[in-house]
């Protein structure tokens, strides 16, 4: 089964600038947040396509089951939400 550490390692290798990755585990679900300046120029659909494409490439379809969601933020979006 996919662990927090494994998911973080894969997301850290995303082809984006300065990724900051946080992964939380809630029972058997993994929820991740990736913040990168590269996301500022992408809409949410393109961000999600980039992240999930990378996850599928690195882990395969069947390992993705425990991943509940991956939030994708640009640094300014995080500051505005706080």
VENHUSUL-V492667 format. One record per residue. N is the residue number from 1. RES is the residue in one letter. D_LAST is the distance of its C-alpha to the last C-alpha in Angstrom with 2 decimals. Layout:
N&RES&D_LAST, N&RES&D_LAST
This chain:
1&X&33.20, 2&X&30.13, 3&X&28.23, 4&X&24.67, 5&X&26.18, 6&X&28.08, 7&X&25.19, 8&X&23.08, 9&X&26.17, 10&X&26.68, 11&X&23.13, 12&X&23.31, 13&X&26.38, 14&X&24.82, 15&X&26.28, 16&X&23.07, 17&X&22.03, 18&X&20.25, 19&X&18.94, 20&X&16.48, 21&X&17.35, 22&X&16.32, 23&X&18.69, 24&X&18.82, 25&X&22.07, 26&X&22.59, 27&X&26.39, 28&X&27.68, 29&X&24.63, 30&X&22.50, 31&X&18.97, 32&X&17.64, 33&X&14.69, 34&X&15.88, 35&X&13.97, 36&X&16.47, 37&X&17.18, 38&X&20.05, 39&X&18.01, 40&X&17.21, 41&X&20.82, 42&X&21.06, 43&X&20.41, 44&X&19.21, 45&X&22.87, 46&X&23.81, 47&X&20.96, 48&X&22.04, 49&X&25.67, 50&X&25.21, 51&X&23.54, 52&X&25.94, 53&X&28.89, 54&X&28.24, 55&X&27.94, 56&X&31.17, 57&X&32.93, 58&X&32.15, 59&X&32.38, 60&X&34.42, 61&X&33.84, 62&X&34.87, 63&X&32.45, 64&X&29.41, 65&X&30.06, 66&X&27.67, 67&X&24.64, 68&X&22.80, 69&X&20.12, 70&X&18.55, 71&X&15.15, 72&X&15.37, 73&X&12.58, 74&X&13.10, 75&X&11.18, 76&X&10.08, 77&X&8.76, 78&X&6.44, 79&X&5.26, 80&X&5.49, 81&X&3.80, 82&X&0.00
